[in-house]
Each structure stands twice: as structure tokens, then as C-alpha cells.
């Protein structure tokens, strides 16, 4: 008879073995739509009106998927979606873009994609495909922001869908948390169906892939113990594999990494598919002709994960799997993930300025929709502020003239680096706050054409500051009648260029095939064209020793 203690131990072991990680964040945003729906993968999509107000929603033809709507942004340097997350959460972010000729110009735009104030990717959209970009990173605050930024005149950024998923904190742990992993490709070999949620509880997308002159094999095992792999690959990604026909043949990845050297992070997953080969198949991985790690012996009924980090690679780097000297069976591969590693995340705008800007946003409704890092990445600051170019930038100017600000001025005295404050042509009322005279670097203060009352505070008297308080309700002034608000239109931009010069963009091939980190997807209107492309762009090929 089982004792109560033994029974409790059995329950605890069962919970450890069979419980699934709890996903804190699982957000799917259908950009440009106000509707919610559940897709064929049982994923709930919501409209984006709770996440952003700027931009213009637009419908395109793409069946019933979330890509049938988009939101484009004809104003502002950058536009951001902000999603509430726990601080220090490891997340997967995926942004998708389908142009669909929504503007009838047959001119898909190029623009930048940013995350939490850092450069993520240059989005090169297409007339024929949709592209998506995926990053894995650790959040720094209680919101994560995904932004699109205009880099070319008359090319307006847009976004079709945005997905944020929590990951187990132990996953993808062999890279510093101050860097992001930028997905290049993720393949499940030997199968013919895309794998994602619910088969992968983290909703990674595993694209089916085959090899030229390689055999596709299905495992003889019906279930797998995936707890042996720290990155929790889905069982469905291990049930099939590709294998060469003999030990004299090896498998080589066709490498589509960028031409310049980049730090990379690679996960390769191996699981034995044949009971007769168990313990007899041994695989040597070579990088640029040199053995990497010791030979790999795929386990039966579980998975061996091999991760590669702390190396740089480019399009010229060779990755080869071959039978080791002791192997009597040819090499095999079940699944593969390849990432590049981003530059170190920036420190973010100085917290004192963030605090002051939040006070302004709380006081004036018209500013609420400005989100993302106020100053970063440089030079994509909010349109109504000016920042220094320091690693941890400070806000040195507020340009809020004509923004239809109504109410009293909040306390933003924490913004101690301010040199210029333009608040003219609004409807701000109440006394002029004393803190305005306490900014140590302030040179210009324009409060004209508002409804400030009382007197000028002593803190502003006899200061070497250029002050304009004309047309207010101060003592000795004739208070002007309230102006009729024209509408809730977007306020005029500050005295800064609307389209800025950006760093040189990477070269792209002519035509419609995008380069970079985005993966190419099918458009139902171009099935034959896509099939031809798939044949011409094999993912893996075979060579003879």
C-alpha cells in the first residue's frame, strides 16, 4: 500500500514532468481592425484600437486572416504599439506586414522596425508576399514597445499584425539578456505542415523543409520526452527528419545569412527515428571545415539539443553535418533555429525626463498616444521634443506650440536638462508654476496666447531667460476670449524636419523578393509564382565526400 508521503512525492514528480509552463503574455493584435476573432489555431486576435490611436486603418484582400487589415502612418517620425508586460519577462515578438497595394500605388515601402527604443530590422515589403520579423528579448520595463519609423520620403510605414508571447525564462539563455535574438529561419525537417500553437505552446512558427537528394523519414516513436531540451521544441517538430542515404554523404545548409559577419545563435535538434540505429548513429558538425563540439548521438524517444553561440558567421560560412568515423548510420537532422544577435540594448531616455513626460501626457489627453522610448533610437525622438545624442539621452526642448493643450500645467520639474519650452497658442490656464524658473539650463520660455492668470512668479524674475507671456490673463492684462477649438486634428509638427536623414540602408536586389530577417509567406494570388520560387531556392543540399 502506498504511503501518504510516497503519494505526495508521486504527485510532485508528475507535476514537474507533465505541467506546461504558464504563459504570462499571449497577445495577438489585428492591426487596423476593431474586431476580435479566433483563428484556425484557436488563437484569439483582438483589434488594435486599445493599443494605438494614431494612423489610418485600411482593408486589403487577404481572405479572413489578420493580414486583411493594416494600419499605416502618414504622420510622425515613429509610431509605437505599447503592450503591458512584467519587467524582466522573456518574450517573443513577431510583427507581420502585407502591403496588398492598399494605396493603389504598386509601391511597397521600406521603413525601420524598432523594439524598446532599439533598432530591430529594416522592413522591405513586397507586392507579392507578406513578411514577418521575429525577435526574442528580455523586457526592461512594465511595457514593451514595437515601433515603425519612416526612413524614406513619401514611403509611409504600416503594420498588419503584432504578436507578443511569453517564453520560459530558461529558454534561449546562452546570450546576454541585454541583447535580442533576431530570427533568421526556423525549420522542422521532413514534414509538410507548418507547426505552431497549440502544438508549440510558445507559438513559435516552424516552417516545413525538405532537402535535395535527402530522404524524409518519420520517427518510429509515438511520443517524445522534450524535457531533455532546454528550449522546449514541440513534439511535432521532432516526429520527422531528413537523412542522407549513406555515411559517405553529408548535409550542408544553404546559408542565407547577411554577407557581413554577425554574431549568431543556432539551435539544432536531433532525435533518433529508428530503433535499429539507436546508439549507432553519430554525427559530427563542422563549421568552415573545422569540427565543432564532440560527435552527436541522437537519443531515441527524446531530443538532443545542440546550441552554437559565441561565434560570428556570414553568408560565406559553411555548416555541415556528416557521419563521424565511428558511425554506421548517415547523419540526420530534425529541426533547426538560426538567429543573429542584436547590438547591446541602449540605456533608454533618462528616467527623470520620462517621469516629466508622463506627467505631461497625464495632464493633456492629446499627448496620450505618444508611446515608446521618447528619444531612442536616435534620431527618432517624439516629434514635440528635442533630445541630446548621448547614450542615455536627455530632453532639452519641448515644442508644444498649437497642440490644443487644455487645463493646468502639471509639474514636470524633473526634466532638469530643459533649455527651451514652447507652450504658446494653447488654452493652458491657472497660475504660472514656480518650478519653471528653477530649471538650471532654461534659455527660452514661451507662454504666449494661453490663459495663465495671477502674476509672474518670483523664480522667473531677473533671470537670464527669454520669456514671452503676451496674450494671457495675467494681472494687468486684458484676458482674451477663448478661441473656438477647430477640431481634434493632429497638432502641427515642431520646428524640426518631418523626414530625417537615416543611416545608409542595406542594398536590396531588384524585384520584389525581400532580404533581411523577414520570412517569405504565400499569397493566394500568386501560388504558381511562389511554387516556382520555392523550387529555385532550396534550403538544404547534399554533397559527397
N, C-alpha and C positions, 0 to 999 in steps of 0.2 A: 504494500500500500504506500502510495506517495505521501511523504510528509508535507505539512503546510509550507515549510521552508523550501523544500525542493520544488513545490508547485509555483511558489513566487519566483524562484530563480528561472524556471522554465518560461514563465510569462515575460520576465525581463529580457531573456535571450531572444524570445520571439519578437518582442517589440524592436529590439536592436536590428534584427535581421530583416524584418518584413515591413517596418514602418517606412513611409515615404517622407522625405524632407518637407517641412512646412514652408510654403511659398508666401512670403510676406507681401510681395508686389506681383501682380499679374494684370497689367493694364494694356488694353488694345484700343487704340484711338483711330476712328474712321474720319480722317481729316476732311473738312469741307462739308460734313454731314451733321444733321441734328438728330439722326435716328440711331437707334440701337438694334442689333440683330445678333443671332447666334449662327456661326458658320458650320460647315460640314464637319469640322474637327471639334465641335462643341466649345468653341472659343467665343466668348461674348465680346462684341465690339460695341463701343459707345461713340456718339458724335463728339466733336471737339469743342463745342461751344462752352464747356466748363473749363477749358484749358487755355483758350485764346479768343480774343475779340477782334484783333486787327486782321487784315487780309480779306480776301474775297473768295467765297465758296464757289465751286464750279463743278458741273457734272461732265463726265466723259463716258464714252461707251466702253465698258469692260464687264459685261454680264452683271452678276449680283455681288461680286466681290467688293471688299473695301476700296479697291482701286478704281471704282466707278465714280468716285468723287475726289476732289483735291481742293486745297486752299492755296491761292497764290498771293504774293505780297508785292504790290506795286509801290509801296511806301516803306520807309525806314531802312537803315543800313542792314539791320538784322532783325529777325522776328523769332521769338522763342516760345516753345511749349515748356511749362514747368509742371513736374509731376512730384507729388509728395512722396518721400521715401524716408526710411530710417537712416540716420547718419551712420556711415561706415558699412552700408549694405553693399554686397557684391551683386551687380545687376548685369543683365544682358539687355542692350538697347538695339532695336532694329528699326531703321527708317526706310520706307519704300517710296518710289517716285515713278508715276506713269503719266507721261506728258499727254498722250491721247489727242494731240493737236487741239487742245481746249480753246486756244486763241485764234484758230484758223490761219496761223502764220507758217505752219510747217517749219518751225524754227525752234527746236528743243533747246532750252537754256543750259548754261553751265554756271554753277554757283558753289559756294562753300557750305559744308555741313560742320557744325560745331557741337561740342558737348561740354557742359560745365565751364564755359569760358576758354576752351581749348580747341584747336583745330582738329577735326576728325578726318575729313575727306573732301576732295573736290568732286562734286556730283556732276557727272556728264550724262545728261538724259538723252533719250533716243526717240525717234519716230516710231520704232518698231517694237521695242522691248520695254518692260519696266525693270528698274534696277533697284537693288536694296543694299544697304550697308549695315554691318553689324559690329558692335563693339562690346567688350566685357571690361568692366572697370569697377572701382570701389567709390561710392559716393562720399563727398566731403561734408555735405550739409544735409538739412532735412528736406531739401528739394533737389531734384536733378533737372537740368535744363537742356533741351535739344533745340538748336537754333539753325536757321538757314540764313545765309548772308549774301547780299548782292555783290558780285565782283566785276561784272561787265555791264556797261551802259545798255539800257533797254532790254536786258535779259533778267526777267523777274523770277526770283526763287519761288518754288512751290513745294508742297509735300502731300503725299497721298495717304500714307498711314504711318503710325508710330506705335511701337510695342516695347514695353518695359517689363522684364521678368526678373524676379529674384533668383539667385543661384545659391547653392550651398556654400558657406564661407570657406570650406576646404577645397573647393574646385579651382582649377587653374591657379594654383598657389605658388608656382615656381617663377613668378615675376613680381617685382616690387609693386606694392599697391598704389604707388604714385604714377604708374603707367597704365595705359589701356592696351588691351589686346584687340587688334583690328583684323577681323576675319577676312582671309583671302579665299578659302574654299573649305567646305566640309562635305565629305563623301562617305556614303555607305556602299561598298562594292558588292557586285554580283546580284543585286536586286533590281527591281524595275519600278518601285514606287517610292515617292518622297516620304520620309519619316519625320514626323513632328508630334506635337501634342495630340492625343494623350499618351502615345507610345513613349515619347520623351517628355517627362513631366516638367522639364525646364523649357520646353518648346523651342529647342534648337532645331534647325531645319537641316536634315541630312539628305543630300541630293543623291539619287541613284547614279552609279557609274559602272562602266564596264571597261575591259581592256582589249586592245587589238591582239589577236592571237593568244589570248589568255582565256582559260576556262572559267565559267561561272559555276560555283558549287554551293550547294545548300547543306547546312550542318545536319548531321545525324542526331544531334542532341535537340530535345524539345524545349529545354529551359536552360538558363544560364545564371550563374552566380555573378552578378555585376558588382558586388561589394568589393571585389578584388581590384577594381579600378577606381582611383580617387576622383575621377571626373565623371563618374556615373553615366557611361554611354547607355543608350536604350538597348534592351534585349533585341529589338527588331533590327538594329544596325549590325548585330553580330551573327545573325542567322544565315547570312550569305557571305561569300568571299570570292576573290579571284585567285587563281593559282596558275603557275606556269606548268608546262607539260612535262618538264624533266628538270633534274638538278643542274643540267648544263645551260639552262636558260635563266635569265634574271629579269626582274621587273624594274622599270625605271619610270619615275613620274615625269610627265611633260611639265616643265616648270614655267608658270606664268607669273612669277614674282616680278616686281619692278626691276628695271635694268640697273638701278643703283643699289649698292649694298644697304641692307636694312637688318636690324636685329629681328630674329624670328623666334617663334614659339610653335613647336609641332607636337601633336599627339598622334601616335599610331596605335591602332588596336588590333590585337592578334588573338584568335580563338581557334582551336583545332576543330576541324569539321568531320574528321574521320577517326573512328576508334582505332583502326589499324595503324594510323600514323602517329598516334599519341606517344610522345617521347622519342620519336624517330625523326621528326621534322625539326630542323634547326636552321635559323635564318640569320644571316649577317647583314647588317645595314652598313652601307658605305656612303660617305658624303665626300664628294670631289675625289673619289678613288681611295679614300682612307677609311678603315674600319671605324665605326662609331659604336661604342659600348661593346659588351660581350654578346655572343650569339643569343638569339631569342628563341625560346622553346614554347610554342603556343600551348596553353593548357586546354584540356577537354572539359567542357561544361562550365567554363569560367572565361575570364579575359585577362590578357596580359597587356597593360598599357605602357608604352614607351614614350617618354616625353623628351623633347630636344629643346634646349634653351641655352642661353649664353653663347650663341653663335650668330654670325651675320651671314646673309645669303642674298643672292640676286638671281636674275633670270639665267645667269650662266652657271649657277650651282647645280651639280648633279646629285640626285638622291636615288640610290639603287638598293634593292633587296635581292640577295642571292643565297643559294643554299650554302651553308657552312661546310667545311671539309668533312665533318662527321655526319652530315645529314644524308639520309637515304630517301628523303622526300623533297620535292621542289618548294620554293618559297610561296607564302600565302599572305594575304592581307584582307582584313575585314572592313576597317573604317579608318578614316584619316581626317585630321583637322590641321590647318595651317594658318597661322596668324603672323602679322607683323606687329612689332611693339612700338607704341607711340613714344614721342618725346615725353619727358617728365612733365607732369601737370604743373601749371603755373600756380602761384600762391593765392591768386584771387585779389580783387579790389580790396583795399584797406577796410577793415571791419568798421572803423569809425565813419567812413563815408557811406558804407552800406546801411549802417544804422540811420544816418541822416536822411538818406534817400527813401528808406522805408517810412520814415515819419512824413515825408512829403507825399508819398503815394497814399498813405492812410488818410491824409487830410484832403486830398484832391482826387476825386473819382476819375478824372480824365487821365491821370497818370497810372492808374491801377494796372493796365495791361502791359506795361513795360516790365519785362522779366529777363532772366538770365543774368550773367555777370555784367554789372554796369559798364565796366571799362574794357573787358577782355573777351576774346583775344584782340590785341591791338591790330589795327586801329578801328575795330568795330564796337566803339562805345555807343551808349544810348545817344540818340540824336540831340537831346537837350542838355547834355553835359559835355565837358571837356576834361580829359584826363592826362596825367603825365604818362610817359612811356616806360616807367620803372617796372621792375619785375613784380613789385607789389604796388600798383598804381594808386595815386591819389586823385580825387576830383578837385579841379582847380577853378571850374566855372559852371554856373547854372544859367542856361539860356531858356527861360520860360516866358518870354515875351509873347503875348497874344495866345496863350494856351487856354483861355477861358477858365482860369482858376477862380473859384468862388469860395468864400469862407475866410477864416482867420489863418494866419501864418503859424505853422507848427514850429516846434523847437528842433532845429537841425544844427545846433551849435557844435555837435561832434565833428562836423566837416571842417576841421581846423585848417585845411590847406587851401580853402577857397580864396581866390583872388578877384573873381568877377561874379556879380549876382545881377541878373537881368530879370525883373519881375513886372515890367511895365505892361500896360494895356491888358489888364485883367480886372477882376472885381474882388480884390482882396480887401478885407475890412478889419476893423479892430485897431488897437494901438500898434505902432511900430515896435517890434520886440527889441529889448535892450541888448540881446545877445548879438545882434547884427553889428554892433560896434566893437565886439570883443574878438572878432576874427583877426589873428595876428598878421595875415598877409593880404587882407582885403584892400583892393585899389579902386574898384568901381562898384557902386550900388545904385541901381536904377529902380525906383519905386513909383515912377510917374504913372498917371492915368489909372489909379486904383481908388479905393475908398478908405484908406487909412485915416484914423481920427486921433485926437489928442495932440501931443506935441512930439517934437523930435527928441528922442532920449539923450540923456547926457553922454552916454557912451559914444555917440556919433558926433558930438560937438567938438570942434577944434581938432579933428582927426585929418590926417593927410589922405582923405578918401574922396574921390569924385562922387558926389551924391546928387541925385535928381529926385525930388519929391513933388514936382509940379502936378497940378490937377488931382488933388486928393481932398480929403475932408479935414485936414489938419487945422489947428487954431489959426484964425486969421485968413483962412481960405474960403472961397465960395464953393460949397460942395456941389459937384456936378450931378445931374440926374443920372440914374442908372441907364446904361446902354442896353438896348434890346439884344439879347443873345441871338446870333444868326442861326445857329444850329449846332449839333454835336459833331461837327466835322473835325477831321484830323487837323490839329493846330499846325500853323506854318512851321517849317523847319528852322533851326537856329542858323546863325550866320556861319555855317560850315558847309563844305561841298557835300551834296547828297550822294554822289557816286564817287568813291575814293579809289585811289590807285592801290592795287593789291600787289603782293609779291608775284613774281612770274609763275604762271600756271604751267603744269606739265604739258608736254606736247601730246596731241591725240592724233590717231590715224584718221584719214579722211573717211567719210561714210558715217554710218550710224552705229557701229559697234562701240560701246563704251569701254574705256580702260579704267584701271584703278581697282578699288576694292569691291565694287558692286558686282553681284552675281546676276547673270542674264536669265530672264524668265520668258515663258511662252506668251505670245499674244495670239489669241484665237484667229485674228485676221491675217496672220502671216504663218500659218502652220507649215506650208511647204518650204518657205524660205528658212524657217527655223530648223526644220529637219535637215536641210542641206548644210546649214552652219554646223549642226551637231556632228555631222559626218566628217566635216572638214577640220573640226577642232577636237581630235581625240584627246582623252585625258591621260591615258597611260599607254605605253607601248612596251614591246618586248625586244630584247636583244639576245644574241647568242654569245656565249663566252668564247 
